[in-house]
Amino acid sequence: MGNGYLRRLLVVGATSVTQRAETTDTRNGAWVRSLLEQKPTRLVTVVIANKTARTAWALLVKGETYKAALAI
């Protein structure tokens, strides 16, 4: 189950991403919009939170810094 506070923060951040998906013209915004067309909003929020957690975990384990993909 992990840390409840950290999980809550990830979900709150993911909720913000889903709410701003309509106005965000990036690769990530397009990905979120395509998910929202197929799935319920709450499910997409959890998907984004899980993806963020996996990214953070990989960065911590490898000891690297985050490098955002170039916008196209």
C-alpha positions as CSV (number, residue, x, y, z in Angstrom):
1,M,0.0,0.0,0.0
2,G,2.9,2.4,0.6
3,N,2.8,5.8,2.2
4,G,-0.8,7.2,2.2
5,Y,0.3,10.8,2.3
6,L,2.6,10.3,-0.8
7,R,-0.2,8.4,-2.6
8,R,-2.6,11.3,-1.8
9,L,-0.2,13.9,-3.2
10,L,0.3,11.9,-6.4
11,V,-3.4,11.6,-6.9
12,V,-4.0,15.3,-6.3
13,G,-1.3,16.2,-8.8
14,A,-2.7,13.7,-11.3
15,T,-6.2,15.3,-10.8
16,S,-4.7,18.6,-11.8
17,V,-3.2,17.1,-14.9
18,T,-6.5,15.6,-16.0
19,Q,-8.3,18.9,-15.4
20,R,-5.8,20.9,-17.5
21,A,-5.6,18.3,-20.3
22,E,-8.0,20.3,-22.5
23,T,-5.8,23.4,-22.5
24,T,-2.4,21.7,-22.5
25,D,-1.0,21.4,-26.1
26,T,1.9,18.9,-25.4
27,R,2.5,15.3,-26.1
28,N,1.5,14.5,-22.5
29,G,-1.7,16.5,-22.9
30,A,-2.6,14.6,-26.0
31,W,-2.0,11.3,-24.3
32,V,-4.2,12.3,-21.4
33,R,-7.0,13.5,-23.7
34,S,-6.9,10.2,-25.6
35,L,-7.2,8.3,-22.3
36,L,-10.1,10.5,-21.2
37,E,-12.0,9.7,-24.4
38,Q,-11.8,6.0,-23.6
39,K,-11.9,5.8,-19.8
40,P,-13.6,7.5,-16.8
41,T,-11.8,10.5,-15.4
42,R,-11.0,9.0,-12.0
43,L,-9.4,5.9,-13.6
44,V,-7.3,8.2,-15.8
45,T,-6.3,10.1,-12.7
46,V,-5.0,6.9,-11.0
47,V,-3.2,5.9,-14.2
48,I,-1.3,9.2,-14.3
49,A,-0.5,8.9,-10.5
50,N,0.9,5.4,-11.1
51,K,2.9,6.5,-14.0
52,T,4.3,9.4,-12.0
53,A,5.2,7.1,-9.1
54,R,7.0,4.6,-11.4
55,T,8.9,7.5,-13.0
56,A,10.0,8.8,-9.6
57,W,10.9,5.4,-8.4
58,A,13.1,4.7,-11.5
59,L,14.8,8.1,-11.0
60,L,15.6,7.4,-7.4
61,V,16.8,3.9,-8.0
62,K,19.1,4.9,-10.9
63,G,20.2,8.1,-9.2
64,E,19.4,10.2,-12.3
65,T,17.7,13.5,-12.8
66,Y,14.5,13.9,-14.8
67,K,14.9,14.9,-18.4
68,A,11.7,16.0,-20.0
69,A,11.0,14.9,-23.6
70,L,11.3,17.6,-26.2
71,A,7.9,19.1,-27.2
72,I,7.0,18.4,-30.8
